[in-house]
């Protein structure tokens, strides 16, 4: 079987694994708007970065009360959009009802040291995991086992989000023909894209040692992926 060539030295010398390491960024909310807020801008986060809002309680402890996504950056300030944070949801405990306010802390690039990985074959999987040594990749067998249990050969955004939540991952890496991206696992906003080599062969829904993820006849949306690149480009809203 012909081995895939991805021009590893030309590509990854300026990619996440080498120079684009999004570490957690700690910021204070300056003011809030309807469903959002403003913080001071800095180079440690980018548009599309996501994180959590921490509120300090009267006893001095802190609790996560919302999810935050960077929507724009201009004139030294960055705007955030708030969303429900339900990754730590437990049926026995209520979700927080405290609204973000000025003075609350926002941690951006949250859990960006862990990533799901979607690649078309083992050769590319080996190259990517070796190139991005600073990222802890969740093995695709874990996601595939979930899909097999759910009879879902065509993973959706919500499937990947659930797997990110269960595995404490903030990113998803998707390798396509002549391109690859890191995207935020919550918003699916592309944080970085870069050119790669061509893909010679594909495994669907992605490379995994778990084979033949089947569907059942009563799942009307359970069709297997026909075109790998087309499917994941659509998932990325492109």
N, C-alpha and C positions, 0 to 999 in steps of 0.2 A: 504494500500500500504506500502510495506516494506521500511523503512527509510534507506538511504545510510549512511554507517559509513566510515568516511575518516580519522580516527586516527588523529584528529585535533591537539592534544597537541604534539604528537611526530613529526608531520610534520612541523607545522608552527613555532615551537620554533626557527628554524634556517633559516626560509624562508624570503621572501621579507618583509612581514608584521612585522616581529620581528627584524631582524638584517640586512637585505639586502635592504637598502633604498637608491636608486640611486638618489641623489640630483644633481642639475645642477653643472657642473664643468666648470670653466672658464679658458681658455688656450690661449696662443699667438702662432701664426704660426712662426716657426723658419726659415723654408725655404720651397719652393714649388718644386714639380716635375710635370711631365706631368699627370695632372688629380688627383694630390694628394699633400700631405704635411707632414711635420714632426713637432711634438710638444713634449714637455717634458712629460714623463710618470708620472702618480701618481695613487694612489689606489682608486681614486674616480670614475673612469670609467673602463670599461672592453672591450675586443674585441667584436665587434658587437654593442656597444653603438653608437648612432647617435646624431647629433645636427645640429647647423647652424653656418655659417660663417658671422660675422659682419664686415662691412667695414666702416671706419670713413670718412665721406665726408668733403669737404672743410669748410662747415659752422659749423662743429662740430657735426652734427647729425650722427647717425649710421643707416645702412640699411642692411638687410639680402641679401646676394648675392649668396649663395650656401648652399647645404646640405652636411654634412660631416659624414662619417662612419669610426669608428676605425677598421682597418684591421689587425694590428699586434702590439705587444709590445715587445721590446727587448733592453737590455743594457741602460735602463733609458730613452728611447725614444719610442714614439708611432707614427705609420704611419696612415694617413688618406686617404680615397678615397672621392673625390668630386662628387656630383651629383646635378642635377637641383633641386632647391627648388621651387615648384609650389603650395604650400599649400595656399599661400596668393594671388594666381593669380586672376586678375580681367581683364575682357575683355576690359575695357576702359584704362588700364595701361599696358605698356610693361614690360616684365620680365627684371630684371637687367642683364646687359652685362659686368659688371666689374668682372674680374677674381681675385680669392683669391691671396694674396701676403703676404710676410713676414711682420709681425707686425699686421695682421688682427686678430681679436679675434674669437675663436671657443668656443661655448657653447655646451658641450656634455650633455647627459642624458636630452635632451630637451623635455619638456612636459611629463616627466616620472612620474608625479604625477597623471596622468589621463590615464585610460585604457579601451579599449573595453573588454567585457567578453563573452567567449563562453564556456558554460557548458551544460552537457546533461540533467539536471533536476533541479527543484526548490530547492530541499534539498541541493544539492552541491552549487547552487547559494547563498543560505542563509549562508552557512558555509564559503564560500570564501570571500564574502563581509564583513562578521563579522571579519574574521581572518586578512584581510589586511586593517585595518582601516585607514592607511595612504595613501591609493590609492583611488582616486575618480573614481569609475566605472561608465561608461556610460551604462544606462539601456539597456538590449538587445532588448526591445520593439522598441527603436529608430532605431536600425539596421534592425530589422525585418520589420518595417514599410517601410523602403527604399526598402528592397528586395521584399516585396509584391507589391509595386508600380511598380517596375521594372520587375515583374514576374520572379524573380531569387530565386528559392528554394535552389540553391547551390552556396553560396557566394564564390567569388574568392578573390585572393590577392588584386586585384585592387578595388573590392567592399569594403573590409576592410580598405584599404588605404584611400579611399574616405571618409568613415565614420570617420576615425581618423582625417582627415583634417577638416571635417565639425564640429567635436566636440572637437577640440584642444587636442587630445590624442596622446601620443607617444608610448603607449604599447598596446599589445593585450594579454590577459590571455586566455589560452585554457586548459580545463580540459579533460583528457583522462582516459581510464581505467588503473588504477594503476600508473598514472603519470600525472603531470600537469606542464605547462611551462608559463613563461613570455617571450614574444618575442618582438623585436622592430617592430613597426607597419609598418615601411618603408621597412626595409631590410628583415624582418621575421627571422632575426638571433635570435636564442634562447639565452637569457641572463641568465636564471636560470631555471633549471628543478629539480623536486623533486618527490619522490615516494608518492603515495596516496593509498587509498583503492580501491576495485573493484567497478565498476558501475553496479548497478542492472537493471536499465532501462534507455532508451534514448528517448529524444525528438529531432527531426531533423527539420531544420538544427541545432538548439540549443534550449535551454530553452527560451521561450518567451510566453507572454500572447496572442500574435497574432498568431492565429492558421491557418492552411491550406494555406500556401504560395504556390500559384499555378503558373504554367507556361502557356505558350501559344504555339500552335503547330508550329509556325514559328521560335521559338527559338530552334535551333538544339542543343545548349549546355545548355538547361534548365532542364535537368533531375533531379529529386529529389535525395537526398543523400540516398544511400542504407546502407552503413556501416559507421557510425559516426567516429569511431577511424581510419579506413583506410583513409577516406577522409581528415581528419585534419592532419594526419601524412604526407600525400602527400603534403598538403598545406605548411607544415613546411619543405618540401624537405627531408623527411627521409624515 
